Amino acid sequence: MTQLTKYALLMILSSLISAFSQVLLKIAAGRTYRHKWQEYLNPPVLLAYTIFFLCTFLTMYALKVVPLSMAPLLEATGYIFVTVLSYLFFREIPGKKHLLGLFLILGGIVVYAV
């Protein structure tokens, strides 16, 4: 496995972890709170933003090796991960436009890879 492949996989992993933090934010948004400040300062929200922060460092670390021209494609995998996780956790079924968008993202990744 080449160094570029390892760092590209690290960026994809960062995107996956970031997608999990988005699930945490959605869970927190579905709850009701007595005070307005509790909407922003509760354990799921704080954990989600901490994960986002750490994912930023993972991505920056991976960009030491991954070319900037490849980075947006690897980051776009997050849309796929969020769709899959929202189905698994919330049983949200993506609509036709959403699926078309995902296939366009996948197509772009495949075209760039080839």
ZADOBA-405607 format. One line per 2 residues: number of its first residue (from 0); their letters; for each residue x, y, z of C-alpha. Coordinates in pm, whole numbers, plus 50000, padded with zeros to 5 digits. Each point is the difference from the previous one (the first is absolute). Layout:
REM ZADOBA-405607
NUM) a) X Y Z | ...
REM end
This chain:
REM ZADOBA-405607
0) mt) 50000 50000 50000 | 50147 50331 49896
2) ql) 50032 50299 50227 | 49744 50191 49790
4) tk) 49748 49717 50040 | 50048 49995 50379
6) ya) 49946 50374 50031 | 49704 49994 49760
8) ll) 49841 49729 50215 | 50067 50218 50304
10) mi) 49805 50281 49835 | 49713 49763 49922
12) ls) 50005 49877 50361 | 49988 50360 50117
14) sl) 49697 50054 49777 | 49830 49692 50147
16) is) 50067 50109 50358 | 49867 50345 49913
18) af) 49682 49839 49867 | 49950 49828 50336
20) sq) 50029 50336 50173 | 49728 50135 49772
22) vl) 49779 49714 50120 | 50070 50112 50358
24) lk) 49895 50354 49912 | 49676 49877 49848
26) ia) 49926 49793 50310 | 50059 50307 50217
28) ag) 49781 50214 49772 | 49710 49757 50042
30) rt) 49988 50054 50373 | 49823 50279 50184
32) yr) 50175 50211 50259 | 49873 50221 50277
34) hk) 50248 50279 49932 | 50124 50137 49669
36) wq) 50367 49968 50101 | 49951 49626 50064
38) ey) 49940 49952 49627 | 50364 50091 49942
40) ln) 50167 49887 50322 | 49904 49637 50046
42) pp) 50216 49687 49983 | 49905 49880 49648
44) vl) 50055 50345 49846 | 50328 50058 50181
46) la) 50123 49652 49904 | 49897 50052 49637
48) yt) 50189 50328 49972 | 50303 49849 50171
50) if) 49995 49721 49743 | 49971 50257 49718
52) fl) 50301 50182 50144 | 50207 49680 50014
54) ct) 49893 49904 49647 | 50132 50334 49880
56) fl) 50342 49910 50139 | 49985 49654 49842
58) tm) 49920 50158 49664 | 50278 50258 50036
60) ya) 50244 49722 50088 | 49893 49797 49696
62) lk) 50043 50305 49776 | 50373 49979 50062
64) vv) 50003 49723 49739 | 49664 50013 49820
66) pl) 50000 50248 49710 | 49759 50291 50039
68) sm) 49837 49904 49671 | 49896 49667 50153
70) ap) 49877 50134 50336 | 49651 50119 49893
72) ll) 49925 49659 49851 | 50101 49821 50317
74) ea) 49802 50243 50213 | 49694 49944 49778
76) tg) 49978 49647 50136 | 49849 50162 50308
78) yi) 49674 50054 49810 | 49983 49627 49935
80) fv) 50079 49914 50361 | 49739 50243 50135
82) tv) 49734 49852 49772 | 50079 49644 50107
84) ls) 50017 50090 50370 | 49676 50198 49987
86) yl) 49831 49694 49854 | 50154 49769 50262
88) ff) 49930 50223 50302 | 49683 50186 49900
90) re) 49854 49786 49720 | 50004 50305 49771
92) ip) 49952 49891 49641 | 50174 50227 49748
94) gk) 49787 50141 49720 | 50068 49974 49628
96) kh) 50189 50331 49983 | 50211 49902 50298
98) ll) 50087 49665 49842 | 50082 50169 49670
100) gl) 50235 50234 50184 | 50169 49708 50174
102) fl) 50050 49816 49671 | 50150 50316 49849
104) il) 50240 50023 50295 | 50095 49634 49962
106) gg) 50040 50048 49626 | 50231 50296 50055
108) iv) 50211 49801 50244 | 50025 49709 49755
110) vy) 50087 50228 49704 | 50272 50171 50203
112) av) 50138 49664 50121 | 50021 49862 49646
REM end
